[in-house]
Amino acid sequence: ITHTVNAFNDMADVVRLYSKKPEAAEQRLANLLSEVMYDDSESV
């Protein structure tokens, strides 16, 4: 559950960042998504 909460917090950060710096937010989001995919595939 902690992992999910952290993911939501990260998403909220991205949304806040997006209103100020869309490019930075997109990069951060891409990094987050690749991290999540990596975590999921590793913890099989």
C-alpha positions, 0 to 999 in steps of 0.5 A: 500500500505504501508503494501506491501512496507514494505513486499517488504523491508523485502524481500529485507532484507532477500535476503541481509541477505541470501547471508551472513547467509542463516540459519538466512535468512531462519528463518527470512523468515519463521517468515515473512511469518507467520506474513503475513498469520496472518495479512491477516487472521485477517483483513477479 
